[in-house]
């Protein structure tokens, strides 16, 4: 996921290089963004990870 964020390349380009589907990589990138947001707001009421 970091490679997508830092490289300036598209998800499709990175996925092709890694040998994974672009849809899978997109989902992982999206989840990483959610996780980063959850980590910074975990102490706020009503926010954080869903179970």
C-alpha positions as CSV (number, residue, x, y, z in Angstrom):
1,X,0.0,0.0,0.0
2,X,2.9,2.3,0.8
3,X,4.2,1.7,-2.7
4,X,1.0,3.0,-4.2
5,X,1.0,6.1,-2.0
6,X,4.7,7.0,-2.4
7,X,5.5,6.1,-6.0
8,X,3.1,8.3,-7.8
9,X,2.1,5.3,-10.0
10,X,-1.4,4.0,-10.4
11,X,-2.9,1.2,-8.4
12,X,-3.1,-0.8,-11.7
13,X,0.6,-0.3,-12.4
14,X,1.7,-1.3,-9.0
15,X,-0.7,-4.3,-8.9
16,X,0.7,-5.5,-12.2
17,X,4.3,-5.2,-10.9
18,X,3.4,-7.2,-7.7
19,X,1.3,-9.8,-9.5
20,X,-1.9,-9.1,-7.7
21,X,-5.3,-7.9,-9.0
22,X,-5.8,-4.2,-9.1
23,X,-9.2,-4.7,-7.3
24,X,-7.5,-6.4,-4.4
25,X,-4.8,-3.8,-4.1
26,X,-7.4,-1.0,-4.2
27,X,-9.2,-2.6,-1.4
28,X,-6.0,-2.9,0.7
29,X,-5.1,0.7,0.0
30,X,-8.6,1.8,1.0
31,X,-8.5,-0.3,4.2
32,X,-5.1,1.1,5.1
33,X,-6.5,4.6,4.9
34,X,-9.4,3.7,7.2
35,X,-7.0,2.0,9.6
36,X,-4.8,5.1,9.8
37,X,-7.8,7.3,10.5
38,X,-9.0,4.8,13.1
39,X,-5.7,4.9,14.9
40,X,-5.6,8.6,15.2
41,X,-9.2,8.9,16.3
42,X,-9.5,5.7,18.4
43,X,-10.0,7.7,21.6
44,X,-12.8,9.8,20.3
45,X,-16.3,8.6,21.3
46,X,-18.2,7.1,18.4
47,X,-15.2,6.6,16.2
48,X,-12.7,3.9,15.6
49,X,-12.9,0.4,14.1
50,X,-16.2,-1.4,13.6
51,X,-16.5,-4.9,14.8
